[in-house]
């Protein structure tokens, strides 16, 4: 991305949303939601502008969310859920050290048909601040 970046965390109840603003806005927002401090886990997700896809920004965003969840919030587990055909998000999660946990059949109603979803997760002991996972 060109130009300086501005990042803002916007805490909302049991969630935190981050926007990244720069000369070319790549991320609309990405978030850690459903933060459960008792069980120390949360769900992460992101929305990437179509014009900015294919540049590994999703992987970078997942790394930032892992840092926020593990280093700053002290969480034990992060998970992401996406559609089974969202290969870019699955790849970003795997590159960031997430493990594929399974498929939920017919979990979403998309364009008049049911679609499968997948869940990926990472535990704090598998995460590395350098962005390289120690693996499950």
N, C-alpha and C positions, 0 to 999 in steps of 0.2 A: 504494500500500500504506500502511496505517496503522501507526504505531509505528516505533521504531528498527529498523534493519536490522543484522544481524550477518553478516559474510561470513568464510568460512574457506577458504583454499586448502589442500588436502591432497595434497601431492606423493606419487605412487606410481610408482616406477621411471621409465618413460618416459611418464608421464601426470600430469595435475594435475586434481583434482576440486574444484569449488567448490560450497558450499552457501550458500544465502541464507536466513536465518532472520529472521522479523519477527513482528509481531502477526498478520498473515495470511500464512502461508507460501505463497509463490507457486511458487517453483522447488524441485523436489525436489533436483535437482543439475544442474549442467552441467559439461562437461569438455572439456579438450584432451587427446586421446589419441594414442597412436602417435607421440609426438614423436621425430622423426628429426633429431638435431642435426648430423649430417654433411651431409645434404641440406637442412637447415633448413626442414622442413615438418611439419605435424601435421594431424590430423583433429579437427574440433570437433563437438559435439553437445549437446543439452539435453533435459531432460524437464520439461514444464510441467504442473502440476496442472490437470485439466479445469476446475475452478471458476475458474481464473485466466486462462483463455485469452481471446483477443479484446481484450486491453488493451495490446498492443504490448510486453509483457514479454519475448517471445521475441526481438524485434528488439533490445531493450536488452541482453539476455543475449549475443547475438551480438556486439554492440559491445564488451562487457566482455571476451569471449573474444579478440576481435581485439586489444584493448589488451594483454592478457596475452601473446598469441603474438608480436605484432610489437614492442611497446615493451619488454616485460619479458624475453622469451626471445630476441629477435633473430631470429625466424624469417623466412623469405622467402615462404613459401606456406602458406595455410590452406585446407583444403577441408572440405566437409560433404557427406554422402551421405544421402539420405532417399528414402522412397517417392514415386513420381511423383504420387500423389494426395494427398500431404501439402502442400496449397496454402499453409497458414499458414507452415510452415517454409521453403518455397521463397520466399515473399513476404518473410519476415524476412531471409533471405540476400540477396535482391536489394536490399532497402532498405538493407542494411548495406554494399552495394557489391560483393557477390559476383557473378561471371559464371556463367551456366549453361553447363556444359561439354558435357553430353550425357546420354543415356539409356542405361541398361543394361537390356536386355530380359530379362524373366523372371528377375530376380536374387534374388528373395525368395519363399519359400513362406509365404503368409499365408492362414489359414482355408481350407485345402484347395485353394488355387489359386496359381499363380505371379503375381507382381506386378512391375512395372517399378520401377527405381530411377533417381534422377537425381543427378548430381554437380555441385556448384557450388564455385568457388574464388575466392580473392582473393590477389593478390601484395602484398608490402609496399609497393611503389611506388604502388599504387592506394589504399592505406589512408590515412585522415586521422584523427589523434587527436581531432578535433572531432566525429567520427562521420559525416562526410560523405565518401564515397568520391570519388576523382578519376576513377574509372571505368576500365574496361579499354581 
